[in-house]
Amino acid sequence: MVFNICGIISADFLSGLVHWMADTWGSVELTVVGQAFIRPFREHHIDPTAITRHDFIETNGDNFMAIIPGLVYLLYFFRSNEYKIICLNYNWICYLFLLAIFVAMTNQIHQLSHIYGPLPVWILFLQDMHIILPRKHHRIHHISPHETYFCITTGWLNFPLEIIHFWSALELIIQSITGCKPRSDDLKWAQKGLGAPTLPNTLNHIEQAIPSH
């Protein structure tokens, strides 16, 4: 059980790390990376509901592809080792499996946290129990300048990382080494508008729409 929990926590941390990198560094004008990786995150801040209009493949395809090497490794391990060896590595297998499952579902969980209309009861239960990212919890990240609560799988690590100032300390270290300022591209890019609603208006809309259950 401990290794299962560790796998989920690792997935949550990885989601936060990737999210923080895309939100904090670089420009949407960078070749390939800017358009394919950074731009969706920056657009997401201007229009938080845009993710709800993505289909299943668009939402989850990248993450499903990312876990293929790990699942191939597990398959190879099962096929090439005796039962006794598999049993001896049971905890490690559980860790990798839960890590892979939650990494694969991160974007779907993130999407669900932005759906403020009716949701199936079992999803609401998982959100209320904080087994997956709750909607009100994730809303904290969408307060400008988007510099906290980056973890979007379960959100379990958001409060602990905020308490120790993990992300801000990491930003200070990187800025002191490289001279790059975190989120320096955000305001310039957001002012382009893209016809999207401003963040305060979007948040007001969300505040009114989110259920009070």
Secondary structure, DSSP 8 states (H G I E B T S, - for coil): -HHHHHHHHHHHHHHHHHHHHHHHSS-TTSTTHIIIIIHHHHHHHH-TTGGGGS-HHHHHHHHHHHTHHHHHHHHHHHHHS-HHHHHHTHHHHHHHHHHHHHHHHHHHHHHHTT--S---HHHHHHHHTTSS--HHHHHGGGSTT--S----SS-TTHHHHHHTTHHHHHHHHHHHHH---TTTTHHHHHTT-TT---HHHHHHHHHHHS---
